[in-house]
Amino acid sequence: MSLVSLYQQVEQQESIDIPSGWGQGRTVFGGLVAGLMMQKALLTLADDTKHLLSCSVTFVGPVQQAKVRLTSEILRQGKSVTT
């Protein structure tokens, strides 16, 4: 399954199935998880005038290769930074 099809799943539903082949030992590649979460954040922001310039990711636990639920919420939004 391609990254584009995973992004499309993120747009259409809250839970997605991460297929085999995207794993690294017992977890999913961190870069894939970060990319999916950035896509979810951009969809939540839904503002074409703002562009992603930087992102900070902290992994607090492993993501298993299974059905996962992606959620995002805006905690604070200013002129140039959104958290």
Buried (B, 14 or more C-beta within 10 A) or exposed (E): EEEEEBBEBBEEEEEBEBEEEBBEEEBBBEEBBBBBBBBBBBEEBEEEEBEEEEEEEEEEEEBEBEEBEBEBEEEEEEEEEBE
